Amino acid sequence: MGPNDLFCDLNTGLPEDIRRRKLRGDFAGAIRLIDRRLEGSLPQAMRRCLTVQRELISRLPEDFPYTRDQAMAMARERIPDFTDGEFDALVDAGQIRWIYVDGEPRYFLRFLDSICKSLPDIARRIEGEPPAANPLDRYRERMKAEGELRARIRVRASLRLRDDLFTPGMFLRAHLPIPLESWEQSDITIESISPPGGRVAPGDAPQRTVCWEETMTDNHEFSVEYSYTRTARYGAVQGPVIPADTAEQAPHIVFTPYIRALAEELAGDAADPVEKARRFYDYITLNMHYTYMPRYFSLEDIPTECARSMTGDCGVFALLFITLCRCAGIPARWESGLAAEPDSCGAHDWARFYDAARGWLYADLSYGVSAARAGNEERRRFYFGCIDPCRMAANRVFQAPFTVEKAHWRADPYDNQVGELETADRGLRYGEFERNMEVLSWQEL
């Protein structure tokens, strides 16, 4: 069992004395107590949980570096009239995330980007009025009229170790995601792999990558360039259901008491699986608020916490939707990779759900939340059942191993959108290597 397999016991829970220290931000004290317990005799589930928690706790401060004064100074540099009252109100609303570090509040690394993305009035104070036209609406109309829309997309992705961490002769194992083979993704061509010799995973790999293993003489980037045809259908796609599509999957896809109660309440008297799923989708997209999240490595019980806080990002919303569906007996699965638009490229997660009479349908929860925020009800409804062609799906299973698995901690133990890097001794964190994705060409067919 490798370190990334230990997450299945994360929700065993911390002993009370360690949990108190963690919540107060006494991370050194929490790790000291974990080490003391790990030296003794423990049930294996608790040993695995504490091992994961030790690493999780050590990473928490990286995502929450700012004091209040530092956060306010950053906000006022971009928004000169930003007030203390606004800051406090956004903290109270859950729009600015924070934790205690050594008993003092520390604020989220990406809090400013988060409020600019999710709050239109803040964005306008920085960037002015956004452009009115959205190409996604045009794609939707064409799909509706013609039944489907196809695009030929070419992407280049790369990663590179930070120069200050490089030592000649060191070993590196690198992974970059590439398109999986499916009905929606066809004619996949790996245009180039640099350096040559990267191992390409099978087309049906649950998390598909190209992997390099190299003893480095110089610090160079690892890159892959690929092209593929993406077909977006206005409706369902047939395909099999496997037992995992209806099962719990610890530590996150778990039917906690609150998830069970919420699924039952939202489903109400609906008998049709699609209607139940629609009610779950409507609840999330019409009531929840988008915020950037800390790295998923440090998150616990993602769906239940999202249901409590009413905030999240694309993957958090997708996990809540999947968990509610499975709890209600509706097969549902994870899918992720890139949102690959003609002029932008970024990591993204979405969901799929199944109806025996129709097949597999899509649900993009964060695009639905965004559409609701913009007041575009037609676009919001579109992302229940359909998806646009601006996608590169590399992962069809949440928390799946790579074909060439990492020997050490992954930067993201659940998903892979931007790549992973490790040395012979340890897995590297996101801050230790550079990542880039760009759409080189995008052609409607």
HUGIWO-V122237 format. One record per residue. N is the residue number from 1. RES is the residue in three letters. PHI is phi in whole degrees, -180 to 180 (* if undefined). PSI is psi in degrees with one decimal (* if undefined). Layout:
n/res/phi/psi
N/RES/PHI/PSI
N/RES/PHI/PSI
//
This chain:
n/res/phi/psi
1/MET/*/122.5
2/GLY/-84/171.0
3/PRO/-61/-34.0
4/ASN/-74/-11.9
5/ASP/-80/-13.1
6/LEU/-75/-15.3
7/PHE/-64/-18.9
8/CYS/-60/-20.2
9/ASP/-109/14.7
10/LEU/-58/-39.1
11/ASN/-83/14.9
12/THR/-58/-36.1
13/GLY/98/153.4
14/LEU/-89/147.1
15/PRO/-58/151.0
16/GLU/-56/-43.7
17/ASP/-67/-35.8
18/ILE/-73/-39.8
19/ARG/-62/-41.0
20/ARG/-61/-43.0
21/ARG/-65/-40.9
22/LYS/-62/-46.3
23/LEU/-64/-33.8
24/ARG/-78/-12.3
25/GLY/87/16.9
26/ASP/-87/72.9
27/PHE/-70/-36.6
28/ALA/-63/-40.7
29/GLY/-67/-40.4
30/ALA/-63/-43.2
31/ILE/-67/-36.7
32/ARG/-61/-42.7
33/LEU/-70/-36.1
34/ILE/-62/-46.2
35/ASP/-60/-38.8
36/ARG/-63/-43.0
37/ARG/-70/-37.8
38/LEU/-65/-20.8
39/GLU/-74/-19.5
40/GLY/-99/-168.0
41/SER/-88/127.8
42/LEU/-140/149.6
43/PRO/-58/147.3
44/GLN/-62/-36.1
45/ALA/-62/-42.5
46/MET/-69/-37.4
47/ARG/-63/-43.9
48/ARG/-65/-42.5
49/CYS/-60/-48.5
50/LEU/-65/-34.6
51/THR/-64/-44.5
52/VAL/-65/-45.8
53/GLN/-61/-35.5
54/ARG/-59/-45.6
55/GLU/-70/-40.2
56/LEU/-60/-48.2
57/ILE/-63/-37.7
58/SER/-65/-23.4
59/ARG/-92/-18.1
60/LEU/-56/-45.8
61/PRO/-61/-24.7
62/GLU/-62/-32.8
63/ASP/-87/-10.1
64/PHE/-133/72.2
65/PRO/-92/-14.6
66/TYR/-100/136.2
67/THR/-73/170.4
68/ARG/-62/-44.3
69/ASP/-60/-41.5
70/GLN/-66/-41.8
71/ALA/-64/-42.8
72/MET/-64/-39.9
73/ALA/-63/-41.3
74/MET/-63/-43.7
75/ALA/-64/-42.7
76/ARG/-73/-21.5
77/GLU/-66/-33.7
78/ARG/-98/-27.2
79/ILE/-129/86.5
80/PRO/-56/-30.7
81/ASP/-95/14.2
82/PHE/-67/131.3
83/THR/-109/161.5
84/ASP/-61/-37.4
85/GLY/-64/-39.6
86/GLU/-62/-44.2
87/PHE/-59/-48.4
88/ASP/-63/-39.3
89/ALA/-65/-38.7
90/LEU/-70/-34.0
91/VAL/-63/-47.3
92/ASP/-64/-31.0
93/ALA/-83/-2.3
94/GLY/80/8.8
95/GLN/-82/-22.8
96/ILE/-116/114.4
97/ARG/-83/149.7
98/TRP/-157/160.8
99/ILE/-140/169.4
100/TYR/-86/135.9
101/VAL/-126/114.1
102/ASP/53/41.3
103/GLY/82/-1.9
104/GLU/-117/143.1
105/PRO/-64/136.3
106/ARG/-130/140.9
107/TYR/-107/153.9
108/PHE/-61/139.3
109/LEU/-54/-39.5
110/ARG/-109/28.3
111/PHE/-62/-37.6
112/LEU/-72/-44.5
113/ASP/-60/-36.5
114/SER/-65/-48.3
115/ILE/-71/-29.0
116/CYS/-68/-36.1
117/LYS/-75/-40.0
118/SER/-96/-13.8
119/LEU/-119/104.2
120/PRO/-57/-37.3
121/ASP/-67/-35.0
122/ILE/-67/-45.0
123/ALA/-60/-40.6
124/ARG/-64/-34.6
125/ARG/-69/-18.8
126/ILE/-101/-46.4
127/GLU/-112/-4.7
128/GLY/81/-170.8
129/GLU/-68/134.5
130/PRO/-71/158.4
131/PRO/-62/142.3
132/ALA/-73/-37.4
133/ALA/-78/142.1
134/ASN/-131/118.8
135/PRO/-62/-23.5
136/LEU/-62/-32.2
137/ASP/-67/-37.9
138/ARG/-67/-41.8
139/TYR/-61/-40.6
140/ARG/-63/-43.4
141/GLU/-66/-38.5
142/ARG/-68/-41.2
143/MET/-61/-42.1
144/LYS/-63/-38.9
145/ALA/-77/-37.8
146/GLU/-106/-9.9
147/GLY/94/-26.7
148/GLU/-163/166.7
149/LEU/-142/132.2
150/ARG/-117/146.7
151/ALA/-141/143.6
152/ARG/-102/121.1
153/ILE/-123/138.3
154/ARG/-125/130.2
155/VAL/-130/145.7
156/ARG/-122/131.9
157/ALA/-129/147.2
158/SER/-151/160.1
159/LEU/-146/157.2
160/ARG/-156/133.1
161/LEU/-63/142.6
162/ARG/-60/138.3
163/ASP/-59/-36.6
164/ASP/-72/-10.5
165/LEU/-101/-3.4
166/PHE/-83/137.1
167/THR/-132/125.6
168/PRO/-55/135.2
169/GLY/92/-2.8
170/MET/-75/153.0
171/PHE/-93/137.1
172/LEU/-132/138.7
173/ARG/-116/123.0
174/ALA/-121/142.9
175/HIS/-128/134.9
176/LEU/-128/136.2
177/PRO/-71/146.2
178/ILE/-136/164.2
179/PRO/-65/134.8
180/LEU/-83/157.4
181/GLU/-87/131.7
182/SER/-161/175.8
183/TRP/-59/-38.3
184/GLU/-76/-26.2
185/GLN/-120/115.5
186/SER/-135/171.7
187/ASP/51/45.6
188/ILE/-76/126.5
189/THR/-125/122.9
190/ILE/-83/104.8
191/GLU/-74/-39.2
192/SER/-160/149.2
193/ILE/-131/125.6
194/SER/-134/126.9
195/PRO/-70/160.5
196/PRO/-61/158.0
197/GLY/101/-0.3
198/GLY/-64/142.4
199/ARG/-90/122.2
200/VAL/-92/124.4
201/ALA/-70/156.4
202/PRO/-58/154.6
203/GLY/-63/-24.2
204/ASP/-99/14.6
205/ALA/-60/139.6
206/PRO/-65/-32.5
207/GLN/-132/100.0
208/ARG/-86/131.3
209/THR/-141/166.8
210/VAL/-107/134.7
211/CYS/-123/134.4
212/TRP/-115/144.7
213/GLU/-132/118.7
214/GLU/-149/140.0
215/THR/-90/116.0
216/MET/-86/130.5
217/THR/-98/-25.4
218/ASP/-143/158.6
219/ASN/-88/105.9
220/HIS/-125/164.7
221/GLU/-82/156.4
222/PHE/-106/131.8
223/SER/-144/154.1
224/VAL/-140/139.9
225/GLU/-123/131.6
226/TYR/-144/158.0
227/SER/-133/155.3
228/TYR/-163/160.2
229/THR/-103/126.0
230/ARG/-109/125.9
231/THR/-112/123.5
232/ALA/-111/119.0
233/ARG/-100/142.0
234/TYR/-85/78.1
235/GLY/145/-165.3
236/ALA/-85/161.1
237/VAL/-125/135.2
238/GLN/-76/156.5
239/GLY/171/163.2
240/PRO/-78/157.7
241/VAL/-107/132.3
242/ILE/-110/158.4
243/PRO/-54/-33.7
244/ALA/-63/-21.6
245/ASP/-73/-9.7
246/THR/-119/-0.3
247/ALA/-97/160.8
248/GLU/-72/155.1
249/GLN/-147/92.5
250/ALA/-64/146.2
251/PRO/-98/0.1
252/HIS/-111/-44.4
253/ILE/-84/81.1
254/VAL/-132/136.3
255/PHE/-86/74.9
256/THR/-68/164.9
257/PRO/-55/-39.4
258/TYR/-70/-39.5
259/ILE/-62/-44.0
260/ARG/-60/-45.4
261/ALA/-65/-41.5
262/LEU/-67/-43.6
263/ALA/-61/-42.9
264/GLU/-65/-43.3
265/GLU/-66/-44.4
266/LEU/-70/-40.1
267/ALA/-66/-34.6
268/GLY/54/-128.5
269/ASP/-94/9.0
270/ALA/-68/135.2
271/ALA/-106/-31.3
272/ASP/-73/127.9
273/PRO/-58/-37.9
274/VAL/-67/-37.6
275/GLU/-66/-40.2
276/LYS/-60/-47.5
277/ALA/-62/-38.3
278/ARG/-62/-39.9
279/ARG/-66/-37.3
280/PHE/-65/-44.2
281/TYR/-61/-46.8
282/ASP/-62/-42.0
283/TYR/-60/-45.5
284/ILE/-69/-48.9
285/THR/-74/-26.5
286/LEU/-94/-11.7
287/ASN/-123/-19.0
288/MET/-100/157.8
289/HIS/-115/134.1
290/TYR/-77/132.7
291/THR/-143/146.9
292/TYR/-64/150.3
293/MET/-115/154.6
294/PRO/-61/165.7
295/ARG/-56/139.2
296/TYR/-61/-22.8
297/PHE/-53/-36.0
298/SER/-95/4.6
299/LEU/-96/147.3
300/GLU/-125/137.5
301/ASP/47/61.9
302/ILE/-57/-50.2
303/PRO/-63/-44.6
304/THR/-65/-40.5
305/GLU/-66/-37.2
306/CYS/-62/-43.4
307/ALA/-64/-29.2
308/ARG/-78/-46.1
309/SER/-87/-20.1
310/MET/63/25.5
311/THR/-134/157.8
312/GLY/171/-174.1
313/ASP/-122/-165.7
314/CYS/-59/-45.6
315/GLY/-71/-36.9
316/VAL/-64/-47.8
317/PHE/-62/-41.3
318/ALA/-63/-41.9
319/LEU/-65/-38.7
320/LEU/-64/-44.5
321/PHE/-62/-46.5
322/ILE/-60/-44.0
323/THR/-67/-41.9
324/LEU/-63/-43.1
325/CYS/-61/-51.7
326/ARG/-62/-38.0
327/CYS/-62/-31.9
328/ALA/-89/6.8
329/GLY/86/13.6
330/ILE/-100/120.5
331/PRO/-59/135.8
332/ALA/-151/149.4
333/ARG/-145/163.0
334/TRP/-87/146.8
335/GLU/-149/141.7
336/SER/-161/168.0
337/GLY/162/-108.9
338/LEU/-129/146.9
339/ALA/-90/104.4
340/ALA/-109/88.5
341/GLU/-95/165.5
342/PRO/-56/-32.8
343/ASP/-122/15.9
344/SER/-159/160.3
345/CYS/-153/127.4
346/GLY/-157/160.0
347/ALA/-64/143.4
348/HIS/-158/151.4
349/ASP/-130/147.9
350/TRP/-150/-175.2
351/ALA/-132/161.3
352/ARG/-132/148.2
353/PHE/-139/161.7
354/TYR/-124/139.7
355/ASP/-131/129.5
356/ALA/-59/-31.4
357/ALA/-83/-16.8
358/ARG/-121/-36.3
359/GLY/110/-156.3
360/TRP/-86/128.1
361/LEU/-118/159.9
362/TYR/-99/156.5
363/ALA/-146/115.9
364/ASP/-107/99.3
365/LEU/-70/-43.0
366/SER/-71/-33.1
367/TYR/-66/-33.6
368/GLY/-67/-41.4
369/VAL/-61/-43.3
370/SER/-63/-41.8
371/ALA/-65/-40.0
372/ALA/-63/-40.9
373/ARG/-63/-34.9
374/ALA/-84/-4.4
375/GLY/75/21.7
376/ASN/-102/88.3
377/GLU/-69/-35.5
378/GLU/-64/-41.5
379/ARG/-66/-40.0
380/ARG/-60/-44.9
381/ARG/-66/-33.1
382/PHE/-59/-39.9
383/TYR/-79/6.4
384/PHE/-104/105.7
385/GLY/109/-28.4
386/CYS/-131/170.9
387/ILE/-151/151.4
388/ASP/-78/168.8
389/PRO/-83/3.0
390/CYS/-85/60.4
391/ARG/-137/151.0
392/MET/-131/108.4
393/ALA/-91/118.8
394/ALA/-110/-19.5
395/ASN/-130/127.8
396/ARG/-115/-0.1
397/VAL/-136/132.5
398/PHE/-78/134.6
399/GLN/65/42.8
400/ALA/-102/151.4
401/PRO/-76/159.0
402/PHE/-77/162.4
403/THR/-63/-44.5
404/VAL/-104/98.5
405/GLU/-75/151.2
406/LYS/-70/144.4
407/ALA/-85/-18.1
408/HIS/-126/-176.3
409/TRP/-56/134.6
410/ARG/-80/153.2
411/ALA/-65/-36.2
412/ASP/-129/107.5
413/PRO/-75/-4.2
414/TYR/-113/-32.3
415/ASP/-141/168.3
416/ASN/-150/102.3
417/GLN/-114/-29.8
418/VAL/-123/-3.4
419/GLY/111/162.6
420/GLU/-137/151.8
421/LEU/-144/139.4
422/GLU/-146/153.3
423/THR/-95/-173.6
424/ALA/-67/-21.5
425/ASP/-105/-27.2
426/ARG/-162/157.7
427/GLY/-80/140.7
428/LEU/-89/145.5
429/ARG/-88/163.8
430/TYR/-57/-34.6
431/GLY/-70/-7.0
432/GLU/-101/-3.1
433/PHE/-146/150.9
434/GLU/-90/145.4
435/ARG/-135/146.1
436/ASN/-151/140.1
437/MET/-136/137.1
438/GLU/-147/142.3
439/VAL/-85/118.5
440/LEU/-85/-34.5
441/SER/-155/150.7
442/TRP/-148/113.7
443/GLN/-128/121.9
444/GLU/-68/138.6
445/LEU/-107/*
//
